[in-house]
């Protein structure tokens, strides 16, 4: 699985809407890929903060979109 695929899966992974087999592949990749690991960490932190801020279970779609946009930009560099 390549990094682009991982990025697409991150949101599902965090929302725990990921299939078991995909989760395994995802976690395997995170363990060997420092870049994806760092990205997952920063996303988790940001989402955690937004959840605290908005006191909601799910962060607003707008913020989520902005977040993933930032990640995609970072990946292109
Ligand atoms: Zn990766």
PDB file of the backbone (N, CA, C, O) and the ligand in Angstrom, with CONECT records:
HET     ZN  A 101       1
ATOM      1  N   UNK A   1       0.840  -1.195   0.000  1.00  0.00           N
ATOM      2  CA  UNK A   1       0.000   0.000   0.000  1.00  0.00           C
ATOM      3  C   UNK A   1       0.880   1.253   0.000  1.00  0.00           C
ATOM      4  O   UNK A   1       1.802   1.361   0.809  1.00  0.00           O
ATOM      5  N   UNK A   2       0.606   2.182  -0.888  1.00  0.00           N
ATOM      6  CA  UNK A   2       1.455   3.370  -0.926  1.00  0.00           C
ATOM      7  C   UNK A   2       0.909   4.486  -0.027  1.00  0.00           C
ATOM      8  O   UNK A   2      -0.196   4.408   0.511  1.00  0.00           O
ATOM      9  N   UNK A   3       1.728   5.512   0.107  1.00  0.00           N
ATOM     10  CA  UNK A   3       1.410   6.600   1.035  1.00  0.00           C
ATOM     11  C   UNK A   3       0.112   7.323   0.679  1.00  0.00           C
ATOM     12  O   UNK A   3      -0.632   7.742   1.566  1.00  0.00           O
ATOM     13  N   UNK A   4      -0.153   7.464  -0.585  1.00  0.00           N
ATOM     14  CA  UNK A   4      -1.377   8.165  -1.003  1.00  0.00           C
ATOM     15  C   UNK A   4      -2.622   7.430  -0.513  1.00  0.00           C
ATOM     16  O   UNK A   4      -3.598   8.039  -0.075  1.00  0.00           O
ATOM     17  N   UNK A   5      -2.555   6.121  -0.599  1.00  0.00           N
ATOM     18  CA  UNK A   5      -3.671   5.284  -0.159  1.00  0.00           C
ATOM     19  C   UNK A   5      -3.850   5.414   1.363  1.00  0.00           C
ATOM     20  O   UNK A   5      -4.967   5.466   1.880  1.00  0.00           O
ATOM     21  N   UNK A   6      -2.727   5.463   2.042  1.00  0.00           N
ATOM     22  CA  UNK A   6      -2.740   5.602   3.496  1.00  0.00           C
ATOM     23  C   UNK A   6      -3.420   6.911   3.896  1.00  0.00           C
ATOM     24  O   UNK A   6      -4.245   6.944   4.809  1.00  0.00           O
ATOM     25  N   UNK A   7      -3.062   7.969   3.208  1.00  0.00           N
ATOM     26  CA  UNK A   7      -3.636   9.284   3.501  1.00  0.00           C
ATOM     27  C   UNK A   7      -5.154   9.254   3.362  1.00  0.00           C
ATOM     28  O   UNK A   7      -5.885   9.845   4.157  1.00  0.00           O
ATOM     29  N   UNK A   8      -5.601   8.555   2.340  1.00  0.00           N
ATOM     30  CA  UNK A   8      -7.050   8.460   2.139  1.00  0.00           C
ATOM     31  C   UNK A   8      -7.709   7.668   3.258  1.00  0.00           C
ATOM     32  O   UNK A   8      -8.867   7.905   3.603  1.00  0.00           O
ATOM     33  N   UNK A   9      -6.971   6.738   3.812  1.00  0.00           N
ATOM     34  CA  UNK A   9      -7.533   5.868   4.851  1.00  0.00           C
ATOM     35  C   UNK A   9      -7.481   6.482   6.249  1.00  0.00           C
ATOM     36  O   UNK A   9      -8.183   6.040   7.159  1.00  0.00           O
ATOM     37  N   UNK A  10      -6.648   7.498   6.405  1.00  0.00           N
ATOM     38  CA  UNK A  10      -6.457   8.066   7.746  1.00  0.00           C
ATOM     39  C   UNK A  10      -7.779   8.491   8.395  1.00  0.00           C
ATOM     40  O   UNK A  10      -8.030   8.187   9.562  1.00  0.00           O
ATOM     41  N   UNK A  11      -8.609   9.184   7.641  1.00  0.00           N
ATOM     42  CA  UNK A  11      -9.868   9.653   8.236  1.00  0.00           C
ATOM     43  C   UNK A  11     -10.767   8.484   8.659  1.00  0.00           C
ATOM     44  O   UNK A  11     -11.399   8.530   9.714  1.00  0.00           O
ATOM     45  N   UNK A  12     -10.815   7.455   7.841  1.00  0.00           N
ATOM     46  CA  UNK A  12     -11.599   6.260   8.201  1.00  0.00           C
ATOM     47  C   UNK A  12     -10.995   5.569   9.419  1.00  0.00           C
ATOM     48  O   UNK A  12     -11.694   5.067  10.299  1.00  0.00           O
ATOM     49  N   UNK A  13      -9.681   5.568   9.427  1.00  0.00           N
ATOM     50  CA  UNK A  13      -8.986   4.913  10.527  1.00  0.00           C
ATOM     51  C   UNK A  13      -9.287   5.618  11.844  1.00  0.00           C
ATOM     52  O   UNK A  13      -9.562   4.973  12.856  1.00  0.00           O
ATOM     53  N   UNK A  14      -9.233   6.925  11.821  1.00  0.00           N
ATOM     54  CA  UNK A  14      -9.490   7.700  13.038  1.00  0.00           C
ATOM     55  C   UNK A  14     -10.950   7.575  13.463  1.00  0.00           C
ATOM     56  O   UNK A  14     -11.258   7.487  14.652  1.00  0.00           O
ATOM     57  N   UNK A  15     -11.830   7.567  12.492  1.00  0.00           N
ATOM     58  CA  UNK A  15     -13.267   7.406  12.795  1.00  0.00           C
ATOM     59  C   UNK A  15     -13.631   5.944  13.090  1.00  0.00           C
ATOM     60  O   UNK A  15     -14.781   5.628  13.396  1.00  0.00           O
ATOM     61  N   UNK A  16     -12.650   5.080  12.995  1.00  0.00           N
ATOM     62  CA  UNK A  16     -12.845   3.641  13.187  1.00  0.00           C
ATOM     63  C   UNK A  16     -13.884   3.060  12.235  1.00  0.00           C
ATOM     64  O   UNK A  16     -14.664   2.174  12.586  1.00  0.00           O
ATOM     65  N   UNK A  17     -13.863   3.595  11.020  1.00  0.00           N
ATOM     66  CA  UNK A  17     -14.769   3.090   9.988  1.00  0.00           C
ATOM     67  C   UNK A  17     -13.981   2.316   8.944  1.00  0.00           C
ATOM     68  O   UNK A  17     -14.333   2.290   7.764  1.00  0.00           O
ATOM     69  N   UNK A  18     -12.924   1.698   9.397  1.00  0.00           N
ATOM     70  CA  UNK A  18     -12.027   0.996   8.484  1.00  0.00           C
ATOM     71  C   UNK A  18     -12.238  -0.515   8.625  1.00  0.00           C
ATOM     72  O   UNK A  18     -12.527  -1.026   9.707  1.00  0.00           O
ATOM     73  N   UNK A  19     -12.085  -1.199   7.512  1.00  0.00           N
ATOM     74  CA  UNK A  19     -12.221  -2.655   7.551  1.00  0.00           C
ATOM     75  C   UNK A  19     -11.026  -3.280   8.253  1.00  0.00           C
ATOM     76  O   UNK A  19      -9.929  -2.723   8.253  1.00  0.00           O
ATOM     77  N   UNK A  20     -11.247  -4.415   8.838  1.00  0.00           N
ATOM     78  CA  UNK A  20     -10.197  -5.104   9.614  1.00  0.00           C
ATOM     79  C   UNK A  20      -8.929  -5.335   8.789  1.00  0.00           C
ATOM     80  O   UNK A  20      -7.817  -5.069   9.247  1.00  0.00           O
ATOM     81  N   UNK A  21      -9.114  -5.830   7.580  1.00  0.00           N
ATOM     82  CA  UNK A  21      -7.940  -6.128   6.735  1.00  0.00           C
ATOM     83  C   UNK A  21      -7.199  -4.839   6.366  1.00  0.00           C
ATOM     84  O   UNK A  21      -5.969  -4.798   6.342  1.00  0.00           O
ATOM     85  N   UNK A  22      -7.964  -3.803   6.082  1.00  0.00           N
ATOM     86  CA  UNK A  22      -7.351  -2.529   5.726  1.00  0.00           C
ATOM     87  C   UNK A  22      -6.630  -1.917   6.924  1.00  0.00           C
ATOM     88  O   UNK A  22      -5.576  -1.297   6.783  1.00  0.00           O
ATOM     89  N   UNK A  23      -7.207  -2.100   8.082  1.00  0.00           N
ATOM     90  CA  UNK A  23      -6.612  -1.570   9.299  1.00  0.00           C
ATOM     91  C   UNK A  23      -5.239  -2.210   9.541  1.00  0.00           C
ATOM     92  O   UNK A  23      -4.283  -1.540   9.932  1.00  0.00           O
ATOM     93  N   UNK A  24      -5.171  -3.489   9.305  1.00  0.00           N
ATOM     94  CA  UNK A  24      -3.904  -4.194   9.479  1.00  0.00           C
ATOM     95  C   UNK A  24      -2.830  -3.674   8.531  1.00  0.00           C
ATOM     96  O   UNK A  24      -1.694  -3.421   8.931  1.00  0.00           O
ATOM     97  N   UNK A  25      -3.213  -3.523   7.275  1.00  0.00           N
ATOM     98  CA  UNK A  25      -2.274  -3.003   6.277  1.00  0.00           C
ATOM     99  C   UNK A  25      -1.866  -1.584   6.645  1.00  0.00           C
ATOM    100  O   UNK A  25      -0.698  -1.205   6.555  1.00  0.00           O
ATOM    101  N   UNK A  26      -2.846  -0.825   7.055  1.00  0.00           N
ATOM    102  CA  UNK A  26      -2.613   0.559   7.461  1.00  0.00           C
ATOM    103  C   UNK A  26      -1.600   0.628   8.607  1.00  0.00           C
ATOM    104  O   UNK A  26      -0.622   1.371   8.535  1.00  0.00           O
ATOM    105  N   UNK A  27      -1.839  -0.140   9.643  1.00  0.00           N
ATOM    106  CA  UNK A  27      -0.960  -0.115  10.814  1.00  0.00           C
ATOM    107  C   UNK A  27       0.441  -0.618  10.487  1.00  0.00           C
ATOM    108  O   UNK A  27       1.435  -0.138  11.032  1.00  0.00           O
ATOM    109  N   UNK A  28       0.497  -1.594   9.587  1.00  0.00           N
ATOM    110  CA  UNK A  28       1.793  -2.095   9.143  1.00  0.00           C
ATOM    111  C   UNK A  28       2.581  -0.998   8.446  1.00  0.00           C
ATOM    112  O   UNK A  28       3.780  -0.833   8.670  1.00  0.00           O
ATOM    113  N   UNK A  29       1.891  -0.258   7.605  1.00  0.00           N
ATOM    114  CA  UNK A  29       2.543   0.819   6.871  1.00  0.00           C
ATOM    115  C   UNK A  29       3.020   1.917   7.827  1.00  0.00           C
ATOM    116  O   UNK A  29       4.134   2.424   7.693  1.00  0.00           O
ATOM    117  N   UNK A  30       2.186   2.271   8.772  1.00  0.00           N
ATOM    118  CA  UNK A  30       2.521   3.311   9.747  1.00  0.00           C
ATOM    119  C   UNK A  30       3.799   2.934  10.514  1.00  0.00           C
ATOM    120  O   UNK A  30       4.621   3.791  10.837  1.00  0.00           O
ATOM    121  N   UNK A  31       3.940   1.668  10.788  1.00  0.00           N
ATOM    122  CA  UNK A  31       5.117   1.221  11.535  1.00  0.00           C
ATOM    123  C   UNK A  31       6.413   1.374  10.750  1.00  0.00           C
ATOM    124  O   UNK A  31       7.469   1.636  11.325  1.00  0.00           O
ATOM    125  N   UNK A  32       6.326   1.207   9.428  1.00  0.00           N
ATOM    126  CA  UNK A  32       7.556   1.268   8.631  1.00  0.00           C
ATOM    127  C   UNK A  32       7.759   2.627   7.955  1.00  0.00           C
ATOM    128  O   UNK A  32       8.862   2.930   7.499  1.00  0.00           O
ATOM    129  N   UNK A  33       6.720   3.437   7.888  1.00  0.00           N
ATOM    130  CA  UNK A  33       6.828   4.700   7.166  1.00  0.00           C
ATOM    131  C   UNK A  33       6.752   5.878   8.147  1.00  0.00           C
ATOM    132  O   UNK A  33       5.692   6.188   8.691  1.00  0.00           O
ATOM    133  N   UNK A  34       7.889   6.513   8.353  1.00  0.00           N
ATOM    134  CA  UNK A  34       7.993   7.631   9.305  1.00  0.00           C
ATOM    135  C   UNK A  34       7.121   8.806   8.892  1.00  0.00           C
ATOM    136  O   UNK A  34       6.545   9.494   9.735  1.00  0.00           O
ATOM    137  N   UNK A  35       7.033   9.020   7.624  1.00  0.00           N
ATOM    138  CA  UNK A  35       6.271  10.170   7.130  1.00  0.00           C
ATOM    139  C   UNK A  35       4.788  10.021   7.465  1.00  0.00           C
ATOM    140  O   UNK A  35       4.153  10.952   7.960  1.00  0.00           O
ATOM    141  N   UNK A  36       4.250   8.838   7.187  1.00  0.00           N
ATOM    142  CA  UNK A  36       2.835   8.597   7.465  1.00  0.00           C
ATOM    143  C   UNK A  36       2.582   8.569   8.969  1.00  0.00           C
ATOM    144  O   UNK A  36       1.532   9.004   9.440  1.00  0.00           O
ATOM    145  N   UNK A  37       3.537   8.061   9.700  1.00  0.00           N
ATOM    146  CA  UNK A  37       3.403   8.023  11.145  1.00  0.00           C
ATOM    147  C   UNK A  37       3.279   9.442  11.702  1.00  0.00           C
ATOM    148  O   UNK A  37       2.418   9.729  12.533  1.00  0.00           O
ATOM    149  N   UNK A  38       4.151  10.310  11.226  1.00  0.00           N
ATOM    150  CA  UNK A  38       4.146  11.703  11.682  1.00  0.00           C
ATOM    151  C   UNK A  38       2.833  12.383  11.308  1.00  0.00           C
ATOM    152  O   UNK A  38       2.275  13.153  12.089  1.00  0.00           O
ATOM    153  N   UNK A  39       2.351  12.092  10.115  1.00  0.00           N
ATOM    154  CA  UNK A  39       1.104  12.704   9.659  1.00  0.00           C
ATOM    155  C   UNK A  39      -0.073  12.209  10.480  1.00  0.00           C
ATOM    156  O   UNK A  39      -0.927  12.995  10.890  1.00  0.00           O
ATOM    157  N   UNK A  40      -0.117  10.932  10.715  1.00  0.00           N
ATOM    158  CA  UNK A  40      -1.200  10.366  11.527  1.00  0.00           C
ATOM    159  C   UNK A  40      -1.200  11.004  12.922  1.00  0.00           C
ATOM    160  O   UNK A  40      -2.253  11.345  13.461  1.00  0.00           O
ATOM    161  N   UNK A  41      -0.023  11.156  13.485  1.00  0.00           N
ATOM    162  CA  UNK A  41       0.091  11.768  14.805  1.00  0.00           C
ATOM    163  C   UNK A  41      -0.433  13.193  14.820  1.00  0.00           C
ATOM    164  O   UNK A  41      -1.176  13.586  15.720  1.00  0.00           O
ATOM    165  N   UNK A  42      -0.041  13.957  13.819  1.00  0.00           N
ATOM    166  CA  UNK A  42      -0.461  15.356  13.809  1.00  0.00           C
ATOM    167  C   UNK A  42      -1.961  15.467  13.553  1.00  0.00           C
ATOM    168  O   UNK A  42      -2.616  16.367  14.080  1.00  0.00           O
ATOM    169  N   UNK A  43      -2.504  14.565  12.754  1.00  0.00           N
ATOM    170  CA  UNK A  43      -3.946  14.583  12.503  1.00  0.00           C
ATOM    171  C   UNK A  43      -4.697  14.216  13.782  1.00  0.00           C
ATOM    172  O   UNK A  43      -5.689  14.853  14.138  1.00  0.00           O
ATOM    173  N   UNK A  44      -4.224  13.206  14.448  1.00  0.00           N
ATOM    174  CA  UNK A  44      -4.894  12.782  15.680  1.00  0.00           C
ATOM    175  C   UNK A  44      -4.908  13.913  16.705  1.00  0.00           C
ATOM    176  O   UNK A  44      -5.905  14.146  17.389  1.00  0.00           O
ATOM    177  N   UNK A  45      -3.793  14.597  16.791  1.00  0.00           N
ATOM    178  CA  UNK A  45      -3.705  15.730  17.719  1.00  0.00           C
ATOM    179  C   UNK A  45      -4.686  16.818  17.338  1.00  0.00           C
ATOM    180  O   UNK A  45      -5.412  17.338  18.186  1.00  0.00           O
ATOM    181  N   UNK A  46      -4.706  17.159  16.068  1.00  0.00           N
ATOM    182  CA  UNK A  46      -5.577  18.227  15.603  1.00  0.00           C
ATOM    183  C   UNK A  46      -7.038  17.856  15.817  1.00  0.00           C
ATOM    184  O   UNK A  46      -7.834  18.685  16.258  1.00  0.00           O
ATOM    185  N   UNK A  47      -7.389  16.626  15.510  1.00  0.00           N
ATOM    186  CA  UNK A  47      -8.773  16.193  15.659  1.00  0.00           C
ATOM    187  C   UNK A  47      -9.167  16.183  17.132  1.00  0.00           C
ATOM    188  O   UNK A  47     -10.277  16.575  17.490  1.00  0.00           O
ATOM    189  N   UNK A  48      -8.268  15.741  17.964  1.00  0.00           N
ATOM    190  CA  UNK A  48      -8.513  15.733  19.400  1.00  0.00           C
ATOM    191  C   UNK A  48      -8.786  17.153  19.899  1.00  0.00           C
ATOM    192  O   UNK A  48      -9.719  17.395  20.665  1.00  0.00           O
ATOM    193  N   UNK A  49      -7.951  18.075  19.444  1.00  0.00           N
ATOM    194  CA  UNK A  49      -8.107  19.471  19.843  1.00  0.00           C
ATOM    195  C   UNK A  49      -9.440  20.040  19.367  1.00  0.00           C
ATOM    196  O   UNK A  49     -10.137  20.730  20.110  1.00  0.00           O
ATOM    197  N   UNK A  50      -9.779  19.741  18.122  1.00  0.00           N
ATOM    198  CA  UNK A  50     -11.037  20.259  17.573  1.00  0.00           C
ATOM    199  C   UNK A  50     -12.220  19.700  18.333  1.00  0.00           C
ATOM    200  O   UNK A  50     -13.211  20.391  18.568  1.00  0.00           O
ATOM    201  N   UNK A  51     -12.101  18.438  18.714  1.00  0.00           N
ATOM    202  CA  UNK A  51     -13.199  17.809  19.456  1.00  0.00           C
ATOM    203  C   UNK A  51     -13.382  18.489  20.805  1.00  0.00           C
ATOM    204  O   UNK A  51     -14.509  18.714  21.246  1.00  0.00           O
ATOM    205  N   UNK A  52     -12.287  18.811  21.449  1.00  0.00           N
ATOM    206  CA  UNK A  52     -12.343  19.501  22.729  1.00  0.00           C
ATOM    207  C   UNK A  52     -12.947  20.884  22.542  1.00  0.00           C
ATOM    208  O   UNK A  52     -13.755  21.357  23.341  1.00  0.00           O
ATOM    209  N   UNK A  53     -12.527  21.499  21.471  1.00  0.00           N
ATOM    210  CA  UNK A  53     -12.957  22.857  21.166  1.00  0.00           C
ATOM    211  C   UNK A  53     -14.460  22.911  20.871  1.00  0.00           C
ATOM    212  O   UNK A  53     -15.160  23.815  21.328  1.00  0.00           O
ATOM    213  N   UNK A  54     -14.930  21.954  20.119  1.00  0.00           N
ATOM    214  CA  UNK A  54     -16.325  21.985  19.685  1.00  0.00           C
ATOM    215  C   UNK A  54     -17.235  21.132  20.564  1.00  0.00           C
ATOM    216  O   UNK A  54     -18.458  21.135  20.424  1.00  0.00           O
ATOM    217  N   UNK A  55     -16.595  20.404  21.469  1.00  0.00           N
ATOM    218  CA  UNK A  55     -17.355  19.540  22.363  1.00  0.00           C
ATOM    219  C   UNK A  55     -18.329  18.634  21.605  1.00  0.00           C
ATOM    220  O   UNK A  55     -19.462  18.398  22.025  1.00  0.00           O
ATOM    221  N   UNK A  56     -17.844  18.153  20.496  1.00  0.00           N
ATOM    222  CA  UNK A  56     -18.658  17.231  19.688  1.00  0.00           C
ATOM    223  C   UNK A  56     -17.883  15.962  19.441  1.00  0.00           C
ATOM    224  O   UNK A  56     -16.656  15.928  19.532  1.00  0.00           O
ATOM    225  N   UNK A  57     -18.608  14.942  19.134  1.00  0.00           N
ATOM    226  CA  UNK A  57     -17.961  13.662  18.845  1.00  0.00           C
ATOM    227  C   UNK A  57     -17.198  13.720  17.537  1.00  0.00           C
ATOM    228  O   UNK A  57     -16.083  13.212  17.417  1.00  0.00           O
ATOM    229  N   UNK A  58     -17.827  14.349  16.567  1.00  0.00           N
ATOM    230  CA  UNK A  58     -17.171  14.463  15.273  1.00  0.00           C
ATOM    231  C   UNK A  58     -16.855  15.930  15.003  1.00  0.00           C
ATOM    232  O   UNK A  58     -17.637  16.818  15.340  1.00  0.00           O
ATOM    233  N   UNK A  59     -15.728  16.163  14.407  1.00  0.00           N
ATOM    234  CA  UNK A  59     -15.365  17.537  14.103  1.00  0.00           C
ATOM    235  C   UNK A  59     -16.148  18.003  12.879  1.00  0.00           C
ATOM    236  O   UNK A  59     -16.503  17.198  12.017  1.00  0.00           O
ATOM    237  N   UNK A  60     -16.417  19.312  12.807  1.00  0.00           N
ATOM    238  CA  UNK A  60     -17.157  19.811  11.649  1.00  0.00           C
ATOM    239  C   UNK A  60     -16.474  19.456  10.338  1.00  0.00           C
ATOM    240  O   UNK A  60     -15.249  19.490  10.222  1.00  0.00           O
ATOM    241  N   UNK A  61     -17.289  19.118   9.367  1.00  0.00           N
ATOM    242  CA  UNK A  61     -16.770  18.708   8.045  1.00  0.00           C
ATOM    243  C   UNK A  61     -15.817  19.741   7.463  1.00  0.00           C
ATOM    244  O   UNK A  61     -14.811  19.402   6.839  1.00  0.00           O
ATOM    245  N   UNK A  62     -16.155  21.004   7.679  1.00  0.00           N
ATOM    246  CA  UNK A  62     -15.348  22.097   7.144  1.00  0.00           C
ATOM    247  C   UNK A  62     -13.902  21.995   7.634  1.00  0.00           C
ATOM    248  O   UNK A  62     -12.960  22.118   6.852  1.00  0.00           O
ATOM    249  N   UNK A  63     -13.747  21.775   8.903  1.00  0.00           N
ATOM    250  CA  UNK A  63     -12.425  21.680   9.520  1.00  0.00           C
ATOM    251  C   UNK A  63     -11.722  20.426   9.042  1.00  0.00           C
ATOM    252  O   UNK A  63     -10.527  20.440   8.749  1.00  0.00           O
ATOM    253  N   UNK A  64     -12.475  19.347   8.967  1.00  0.00           N
ATOM    254  CA  UNK A  64     -11.905  18.094   8.507  1.00  0.00           C
ATOM    255  C   UNK A  64     -11.347  18.254   7.096  1.00  0.00           C
ATOM    256  O   UNK A  64     -10.249  17.795   6.781  1.00  0.00           O
ATOM    257  N   UNK A  65     -12.139  18.921   6.257  1.00  0.00           N
ATOM    258  CA  UNK A  65     -11.708  19.136   4.870  1.00  0.00           C
ATOM    259  C   UNK A  65     -10.452  19.981   4.821  1.00  0.00           C
ATOM    260  O   UNK A  65      -9.525  19.675   4.071  1.00  0.00           O
ATOM    261  N   UNK A  66     -10.411  21.033   5.608  1.00  0.00           N
ATOM    262  CA  UNK A  66      -9.256  21.924   5.647  1.00  0.00           C
ATOM    263  C   UNK A  66      -8.026  21.156   6.106  1.00  0.00           C
ATOM    264  O   UNK A  66      -6.919  21.358   5.606  1.00  0.00           O
ATOM    265  N   UNK A  67      -8.240  20.301   7.037  1.00  0.00           N
ATOM    266  CA  UNK A  67      -7.165  19.490   7.599  1.00  0.00           C
ATOM    267  C   UNK A  67      -6.558  18.569   6.546  1.00  0.00           C
ATOM    268  O   UNK A  67      -5.339  18.517   6.379  1.00  0.00           O
ATOM    269  N   UNK A  68      -7.403  17.859   5.855  1.00  0.00           N
ATOM    270  CA  UNK A  68      -6.907  16.926   4.857  1.00  0.00           C
ATOM    271  C   UNK A  68      -6.301  17.637   3.659  1.00  0.00           C
ATOM    272  O   UNK A  68      -5.430  17.104   2.970  1.00  0.00           O
ATOM    273  N   UNK A  69      -6.774  18.833   3.431  1.00  0.00           N
ATOM    274  CA  UNK A  69      -6.195  19.643   2.368  1.00  0.00           C
ATOM    275  C   UNK A  69      -4.747  19.985   2.723  1.00  0.00           C
ATOM    276  O   UNK A  69      -3.847  19.893   1.888  1.00  0.00           O
ATOM    277  N   UNK A  70      -4.547  20.378   3.969  1.00  0.00           N
ATOM    278  CA  UNK A  70      -3.212  20.683   4.472  1.00  0.00           C
ATOM    279  C   UNK A  70      -2.275  19.485   4.317  1.00  0.00           C
ATOM    280  O   UNK A  70      -1.117  19.625   3.925  1.00  0.00           O
ATOM    281  N   UNK A  71      -2.799  18.326   4.630  1.00  0.00           N
ATOM    282  CA  UNK A  71      -1.994  17.109   4.550  1.00  0.00           C
ATOM    283  C   UNK A  71      -1.595  16.817   3.119  1.00  0.00           C
ATOM    284  O   UNK A  71      -0.444  16.482   2.837  1.00  0.00           O
ATOM    285  N   UNK A  72      -2.546  16.947   2.227  1.00  0.00           N
ATOM    286  CA  UNK A  72      -2.255  16.664   0.820  1.00  0.00           C
ATOM    287  C   UNK A  72      -1.182  17.605   0.303  1.00  0.00           C
ATOM    288  O   UNK A  72      -0.310  17.204  -0.467  1.00  0.00           O
ATOM    289  N   UNK A  73      -1.251  18.858   0.731  1.00  0.00           N
ATOM    290  CA  UNK A  73      -0.258  19.858   0.326  1.00  0.00           C
ATOM    291  C   UNK A  73       1.112  19.446   0.839  1.00  0.00           C
ATOM    292  O   UNK A  73       2.106  19.528   0.117  1.00  0.00           O
ATOM    293  N   UNK A  74       1.158  19.009   2.072  1.00  0.00           N
ATOM    294  CA  UNK A  74       2.415  18.608   2.674  1.00  0.00           C
ATOM    295  C   UNK A  74       3.020  17.418   1.916  1.00  0.00           C
ATOM    296  O   UNK A  74       4.238  17.312   1.772  1.00  0.00           O
ATOM    297  N   UNK A  75       2.162  16.544   1.445  1.00  0.00           N
ATOM    298  CA  UNK A  75       2.631  15.352   0.754  1.00  0.00           C
ATOM    299  C   UNK A  75       3.233  15.650  -0.599  1.00  0.00           C
ATOM    300  O   UNK A  75       4.090  14.913  -1.088  1.00  0.00           O
ATOM    301  N   UNK A  76       2.784  16.725  -1.196  1.00  0.00           N
ATOM    302  CA  UNK A  76       3.259  17.047  -2.539  1.00  0.00           C
ATOM    303  C   UNK A  76       4.674  17.582  -2.515  1.00  0.00           C
ATOM    304  O   UNK A  76       5.386  17.530  -3.519  1.00  0.00           O
ATOM    305  N   UNK A  77       5.083  18.102  -1.357  1.00  0.00           N
ATOM    306  CA  UNK A  77       6.407  18.721  -1.256  1.00  0.00           C
ATOM    307  C   UNK A  77       7.522  17.687  -1.312  1.00  0.00           C
ATOM    308  O   UNK A  77       8.698  18.043  -1.240  1.00  0.00           O
TER     309      UNK A  77
HETATM  310 ZN    ZN A 101       3.798   6.224   4.022  1.00  0.00          ZN
END
